């Protein structure tokens, strides 16, 4: 029978505030883990399990807050009192061209620089981490999910996860798939590595723009910079515009816009949002250059505590499972558990097993073969408060060696 990791909204509810600098008790693995296993099916009742295992004990045993974050400051682009970038005769690396003023926007958090002093206090404005610089599409998704939030930029997906774990942010909004570019595999792997819970989703239309420094014409361009996904989503349109440019990848769309503006690159265009153009003083050469106007990215909202599943609105549940043998047969049985209960599946994603990706199979008649082992991520359209979903997971445990509920959360029903 599978071991279901503790991701149950039965344990949801208000929790004591833990400051990131607080040192936690060592994780009590054996007994605690055994008790966590019994919390496999959501009951809708918090507090204490029949085994006497309290919620606070569960939080302590499953906590992964790190005490190794380093205090640091982030370099800011120097500006004068009027907001312009000052001349620097001692720095020959700066271009001699007139630079576009770049505002002092917050610098993205990095893996080695966490400003723990910026941790929110009780009752403060909700802080939402996202990957990218200000003006990134993920920032727009964060504002869509929480209109009055304070966005917290992070330079990598890993950092956004850690920002929530270390109480620097309250939520993280991260992309998992795009209608043109497909799945963002990095975030699927991070969902399994970290202990955050999916508490919501945002499906946001992405409208790419071609940006450049003011006064630059399209025939002046020799290269275009952006995130690889954005470059791929605009490939045919760039060609149709007659641009003879080199495509160059960058960490994210907004960071590319900032880089072009700060360095005065008059031969370089950027694929980014109209908001990035506004933030970094760039002009929009072309609007809506994505190859397909129906370009939508799906984002997940992550939190330290799971959402409480309900039946008063459409819910979606995400799980990940694996089996140490008979992978194809087990997958069929798992899918059948949902089909027999008329539960719709909205997505299935396979990723190589992180710890044992290859299995050797020895057949005396044929020889030895190497088989890949996979983890399967699956989304189904039902709340864990639904008895059908609870029974389906109970049955699935018989076919899998590992099963974890990543979250049960309201579906984005925006047209």
C-alpha positions as CSV (number, residue, x, y, z in Angstrom):
1,X,0.0,0.0,0.0
2,X,1.2,3.5,-0.8
3,X,2.5,5.9,1.7
4,X,0.5,9.1,1.4
5,X,2.6,12.1,2.4
6,X,1.0,14.7,4.7
7,X,-0.7,17.1,2.4
8,X,-4.2,16.9,3.8
9,X,-6.5,19.9,4.3
10,X,-7.7,18.0,7.3
11,X,-4.8,19.7,8.9
12,X,-5.6,23.1,7.5
13,X,-6.4,26.1,9.7
14,X,-4.7,28.9,11.5
15,X,-1.2,28.2,12.5
16,X,1.3,29.9,14.9
17,X,3.6,32.4,13.3
18,X,7.1,31.1,12.8
19,X,9.8,33.7,12.1
20,X,12.4,32.5,9.5
21,X,15.2,33.1,12.1
22,X,13.5,30.7,14.5
23,X,15.4,27.5,15.0
24,X,13.0,24.5,14.8
25,X,13.3,21.2,16.6
26,X,15.0,18.4,14.7
27,X,12.6,16.5,12.5
28,X,11.3,13.4,14.3
29,X,11.2,11.0,11.3
30,X,10.1,7.5,12.2
31,X,7.2,7.8,14.6
32,X,6.1,11.1,13.2
33,X,6.2,9.9,9.6
34,X,4.1,6.8,10.5
35,X,1.5,9.0,12.2
36,X,1.5,11.3,9.2
37,X,0.7,8.3,6.9
38,X,-2.6,7.9,8.7
39,X,-3.7,11.3,7.5
40,X,-4.2,10.0,4.0
41,X,-7.8,11.0,3.4
42,X,-9.3,14.4,4.0
43,X,-11.9,14.3,6.8
44,X,-12.6,18.0,6.8
45,X,-11.9,18.0,10.6
46,X,-8.7,19.6,11.9
47,X,-7.2,19.2,15.4
48,X,-6.1,15.7,16.5
49,X,-6.1,12.4,14.7
50,X,-7.4,9.1,16.3
51,X,-3.7,8.2,17.1
52,X,-3.3,11.3,19.3
53,X,-1.0,13.0,16.8
54,X,-1.6,16.8,17.0
55,X,-1.5,19.3,14.2
56,X,1.3,21.2,15.8
57,X,3.4,18.0,16.0
58,X,2.7,17.4,12.3
59,X,3.9,20.9,11.4
60,X,7.1,20.5,13.4
61,X,7.9,17.1,11.9
62,X,7.2,18.3,8.3
63,X,8.8,21.7,8.6
64,X,11.6,22.4,6.1
65,X,12.5,26.0,7.0
66,X,16.2,26.6,6.5
67,X,18.4,28.6,8.8
68,X,21.2,29.0,6.3
69,X,19.7,32.0,4.4
70,X,22.3,34.8,4.1
71,X,21.6,38.4,4.8
72,X,22.5,40.5,1.9
73,X,21.7,43.6,-0.1
74,X,21.0,43.9,-3.7
75,X,22.8,46.2,-6.1
76,X,20.6,49.0,-7.5
77,X,21.1,50.9,-10.7
78,X,22.6,54.3,-9.7
79,X,20.4,57.3,-10.4
80,X,20.6,60.9,-9.7
81,X,18.0,62.9,-7.7
82,X,16.0,63.6,-10.9
83,X,15.8,59.8,-11.6
84,X,18.3,59.8,-14.5
85,X,21.2,57.5,-14.8
86,X,24.3,59.7,-14.0
87,X,27.3,59.8,-16.3
88,X,30.3,57.7,-15.1
89,X,33.7,58.8,-16.6
90,X,35.5,56.1,-14.5
91,X,33.5,53.2,-15.8
92,X,34.4,52.5,-19.4
93,X,32.0,49.5,-19.5
94,X,29.0,51.8,-19.6
95,X,28.0,52.8,-23.2
96,X,28.4,56.4,-24.2
97,X,24.9,56.4,-25.6
98,X,22.2,58.4,-23.7
99,X,20.6,55.8,-21.4
100,X,16.9,55.5,-20.8
101,X,16.2,56.2,-17.1
102,X,15.4,53.0,-15.3
103,X,13.5,53.3,-12.0
104,X,14.7,51.9,-8.7
105,X,12.5,48.8,-8.8
106,X,13.0,46.0,-6.3
107,X,15.8,43.6,-7.3
108,X,14.8,39.9,-7.5
109,X,15.7,37.7,-4.6
110,X,18.4,35.2,-5.3
111,X,19.4,31.8,-3.8
112,X,22.3,33.4,-1.9
113,X,20.7,36.7,-0.9
114,X,17.5,36.6,1.3
115,X,16.7,39.8,3.0
116,X,15.1,38.3,6.1
117,X,14.5,41.7,7.6
118,X,11.8,42.2,4.9
119,X,9.7,39.3,6.3
120,X,6.1,40.5,6.7
121,X,4.7,41.1,10.1
122,X,1.4,39.8,11.3
123,X,-1.5,41.6,9.6
124,X,0.7,43.1,6.9
125,X,-0.1,43.2,3.2
126,X,-0.1,39.8,1.5
127,X,3.3,39.2,-0.2
128,X,3.3,37.1,-3.4
129,X,6.5,35.7,-4.8
130,X,7.0,35.2,-8.6
131,X,9.9,34.4,-10.9
132,X,11.2,37.3,-12.9
133,X,11.8,41.0,-12.7
134,X,9.1,43.6,-12.3
135,X,7.0,43.6,-15.4
136,X,7.2,39.9,-16.0
137,X,4.0,38.0,-16.9
138,X,4.2,36.1,-13.6
139,X,3.9,39.4,-11.8
140,X,0.6,40.0,-13.7
141,X,-0.6,36.6,-12.7
142,X,0.2,37.4,-9.1
143,X,-1.8,40.6,-9.3
144,X,-4.7,38.7,-10.9
145,X,-4.7,36.2,-8.1
146,X,-4.4,38.8,-5.3
147,X,-5.1,42.3,-6.7
148,X,-4.0,44.2,-3.6
149,X,-0.8,42.1,-2.9
150,X,2.8,43.2,-2.7
151,X,4.6,41.3,-5.5
152,X,8.0,39.8,-4.5
153,X,10.3,39.2,-7.6
154,X,12.7,36.2,-7.5
155,X,15.4,35.4,-10.0
156,X,14.7,31.6,-10.1
157,X,11.8,29.3,-9.5
158,X,13.6,27.7,-6.6
159,X,13.9,31.0,-4.9
160,X,10.1,31.6,-5.1
161,X,9.5,28.3,-3.3
162,X,12.1,29.1,-0.6
163,X,10.7,32.6,-0.1
164,X,7.4,31.1,1.0
165,X,9.0,28.4,3.1
166,X,11.1,31.1,4.9
167,X,8.1,33.4,5.5
168,X,9.6,36.1,3.3
169,X,6.4,35.7,1.1
170,X,2.9,34.4,1.9
171,X,2.2,32.9,-1.5
172,X,4.0,32.0,-4.7
173,X,2.5,32.2,-8.2
174,X,4.4,30.0,-10.7
175,X,3.7,28.9,-14.3
176,X,3.3,25.2,-15.0
177,X,2.1,25.1,-18.6
178,X,1.5,27.2,-21.7
179,X,-0.9,26.5,-24.5
180,X,1.9,27.0,-27.1
181,X,5.1,26.0,-25.3
182,X,3.7,23.1,-23.2
183,X,4.7,22.1,-19.7
184,X,7.3,23.9,-17.6
185,X,9.0,20.8,-16.3
186,X,11.2,22.6,-13.8
187,X,8.3,23.6,-11.6
188,X,6.8,20.0,-11.7
189,X,10.1,18.7,-10.3
190,X,10.1,21.5,-7.6
191,X,6.5,20.7,-6.5
192,X,7.8,17.2,-5.5
193,X,11.0,18.5,-3.9
194,X,9.3,21.2,-1.7
195,X,6.4,20.9,0.9
196,X,4.2,23.7,-0.4
197,X,0.6,23.2,-1.2
198,X,-1.4,24.2,-4.3
199,X,-4.2,26.5,-3.1
200,X,-5.3,28.0,-6.5
201,X,-4.7,28.4,-10.2
202,X,-4.7,31.3,-12.6
203,X,-5.1,31.0,-16.4
204,X,-3.8,34.2,-18.0
205,X,-3.7,35.3,-21.6
206,X,-0.2,36.3,-22.7
207,X,0.2,39.2,-25.2
208,X,3.7,39.6,-26.4
209,X,5.0,43.0,-27.6
210,X,8.2,43.9,-29.6
211,X,10.0,46.6,-27.6
212,X,13.0,48.8,-28.2
213,X,14.7,52.0,-27.1
214,X,12.8,55.2,-28.1
215,X,13.5,56.3,-31.7
216,X,14.8,52.9,-32.9
217,X,13.3,51.6,-36.1
218,X,12.8,47.9,-37.0
219,X,15.4,48.1,-39.8
220,X,18.0,49.1,-37.1
221,X,17.6,45.8,-35.3
222,X,20.2,43.0,-35.4
223,X,19.0,40.8,-32.5
224,X,16.0,40.2,-30.3
225,X,16.2,39.0,-26.7
226,X,13.7,37.3,-24.5
227,X,12.9,34.2,-22.5
228,X,13.2,31.0,-24.6
229,X,9.5,30.3,-24.3
230,X,8.6,33.8,-25.5
231,X,11.0,33.5,-28.5
232,X,9.4,30.2,-29.5
233,X,5.9,31.6,-29.1
234,X,6.7,34.5,-31.6
235,X,9.0,32.7,-34.0
236,X,6.7,32.8,-37.1
237,X,5.6,36.4,-36.5
238,X,9.2,37.6,-36.2
239,X,9.9,36.0,-39.5
240,X,6.8,37.5,-41.1
241,X,7.8,41.0,-40.0
242,X,10.9,40.6,-42.2
243,X,13.3,41.0,-39.2
244,X,16.8,39.6,-39.9
245,X,17.7,39.2,-36.3
246,X,19.6,36.8,-34.1
247,X,17.5,35.3,-31.3
248,X,19.2,35.5,-27.9
249,X,17.8,33.9,-24.7
250,X,17.5,35.7,-21.4
251,X,16.4,34.7,-17.9
252,X,13.0,36.3,-18.3
253,X,11.1,38.8,-20.5
254,X,11.1,41.7,-18.1
255,X,14.8,41.3,-17.2
256,X,15.7,41.4,-20.9
257,X,13.7,44.7,-21.2
258,X,15.6,46.1,-18.2
259,X,18.9,45.0,-19.6
260,X,18.3,46.7,-23.0
261,X,17.2,49.9,-21.3
262,X,20.0,50.1,-18.8
263,X,22.7,49.4,-21.4
264,X,21.3,51.6,-24.2
265,X,21.3,48.8,-26.8
266,X,19.9,50.4,-29.9
267,X,20.4,47.4,-32.1
268,X,18.4,45.1,-29.9
269,X,14.7,44.5,-29.5
270,X,12.9,42.6,-26.7
271,X,9.8,40.4,-26.6
272,X,8.0,41.3,-23.4
273,X,4.8,42.8,-22.0
274,X,3.5,46.3,-22.5
275,X,3.9,46.8,-18.8
276,X,7.6,46.1,-19.1
277,X,7.8,48.8,-21.8
278,X,6.2,51.3,-19.4
279,X,8.4,50.4,-16.5
280,X,11.7,50.6,-18.4
281,X,11.0,53.5,-20.7
282,X,10.9,51.4,-24.0
283,X,8.7,52.0,-27.0
284,X,6.4,49.3,-28.4
285,X,7.2,48.5,-32.1
286,X,4.6,45.8,-32.5
287,X,1.7,44.7,-30.3
288,X,0.4,41.1,-30.1
289,X,3.2,39.3,-31.9
290,X,2.5,35.8,-30.5
291,X,2.0,33.3,-33.3
292,X,-1.4,32.2,-31.8
293,X,-3.7,34.8,-30.3
294,X,-5.0,32.2,-28.0
295,X,-1.8,32.1,-26.0
296,X,-2.6,31.2,-22.4
297,X,-0.3,30.3,-19.5
298,X,-1.6,28.4,-16.4
299,X,-0.1,29.4,-13.1
300,X,-0.4,27.6,-9.7
301,X,-0.7,29.4,-6.4
302,X,1.4,27.9,-3.6
303,X,1.2,28.3,0.1
304,X,2.5,26.8,3.3
305,X,-0.9,25.6,4.4
306,X,-3.3,23.6,2.2
307,X,-6.7,25.0,1.1
308,X,-9.8,23.5,2.7
309,X,-11.6,21.5,0.0
310,X,-15.3,22.3,-0.4
311,X,-18.3,21.3,-2.5
312,X,-19.9,24.7,-3.2
313,X,-17.8,25.4,-6.3
314,X,-15.8,23.5,-8.9
315,X,-12.5,22.2,-7.5
316,X,-9.5,20.6,-9.0
317,X,-7.1,18.2,-7.2
318,X,-3.4,17.6,-8.1
319,X,-1.6,14.4,-7.1
320,X,1.7,12.7,-7.9
321,X,2.3,9.0,-7.7
322,X,4.8,6.3,-8.8
323,X,5.3,2.5,-8.7
324,X,8.4,0.5,-8.4
325,X,7.3,-2.0,-11.0
326,X,4.7,-2.8,-13.6
327,X,4.5,1.0,-14.5
328,X,2.1,0.6,-17.5
329,X,-0.2,-1.8,-15.7
330,X,-0.3,0.4,-12.6
331,X,-1.1,3.5,-14.6
332,X,-4.0,1.8,-16.3
333,X,-5.4,0.8,-12.9
334,X,-5.0,4.3,-11.5
335,X,-6.8,5.9,-14.5
336,X,-9.6,3.3,-14.2
337,X,-10.2,4.3,-10.6
338,X,-11.2,7.7,-11.8
339,X,-13.0,6.5,-15.0
340,X,-15.3,4.1,-13.0
341,X,-16.3,7.0,-10.7
342,X,-16.9,9.4,-13.6
343,X,-14.2,11.8,-12.4
344,X,-12.8,13.9,-15.3
345,X,-9.0,14.1,-15.7
346,X,-7.7,17.5,-17.0
347,X,-3.9,16.7,-17.2
348,X,-1.4,13.9,-16.8
349,X,2.4,14.6,-16.9
350,X,5.2,12.1,-16.5
351,X,8.7,12.9,-15.2
352,X,11.7,10.6,-14.7
353,X,11.9,9.2,-11.1
354,X,14.4,11.5,-9.4
355,X,16.1,8.9,-7.1
356,X,15.8,5.7,-9.2
357,X,15.3,6.8,-12.9
358,X,16.5,3.5,-14.4
359,X,15.5,-0.1,-13.6
360,X,17.4,-3.1,-14.9
361,X,15.1,-6.0,-16.1
362,X,16.8,-9.4,-16.6
363,X,15.0,-11.8,-18.9
364,X,16.9,-15.1,-19.3
365,X,15.5,-15.6,-22.8
366,X,16.1,-12.1,-24.1
367,X,18.8,-10.5,-22.0
368,X,19.1,-7.4,-19.7
369,X,17.3,-4.2,-20.5
370,X,17.2,-0.8,-19.0
371,X,13.7,0.6,-18.3
372,X,13.0,4.2,-17.3
373,X,11.1,4.7,-14.1
374,X,8.6,7.6,-14.0
375,X,6.6,9.7,-11.6
376,X,3.1,10.7,-12.8
377,X,1.5,14.1,-12.1
378,X,-2.3,14.0,-12.5
379,X,-5.0,16.7,-12.2
380,X,-8.6,15.6,-11.8
381,X,-11.7,17.8,-11.5
382,X,-13.1,17.0,-8.1
383,X,-12.7,18.2,-4.6
384,X,-11.2,16.1,-1.9
385,X,-14.4,16.8,0.0
386,X,-16.1,14.6,-2.6
387,X,-16.6,11.0,-1.4
388,X,-15.9,9.8,-5.0
389,X,-12.4,11.4,-4.9
390,X,-11.7,10.0,-1.4
391,X,-12.6,6.5,-2.6
392,X,-10.6,6.8,-5.8
393,X,-7.5,7.7,-3.8
394,X,-8.1,4.8,-1.4
395,X,-8.2,2.4,-4.3
396,X,-5.1,4.0,-6.0
397,X,-3.0,3.4,-2.9
398,X,-3.3,-0.4,-3.7
399,X,-1.6,0.2,-7.1
400,X,1.1,2.6,-6.2
401,X,4.2,2.7,-4.0
402,X,4.1,6.4,-3.6
403,X,1.2,8.9,-3.5
404,X,1.1,12.5,-2.5
405,X,-1.8,15.0,-2.8
406,X,-0.2,18.3,-4.0
407,X,-3.4,20.3,-3.3
408,X,-7.2,20.5,-3.7
409,X,-8.1,24.0,-4.8
410,X,-10.8,26.1,-6.6
411,X,-10.7,25.9,-10.4
412,X,-10.1,29.1,-12.4
413,X,-13.5,29.6,-14.1
414,X,-12.6,32.9,-15.8
415,X,-13.8,32.9,-19.4
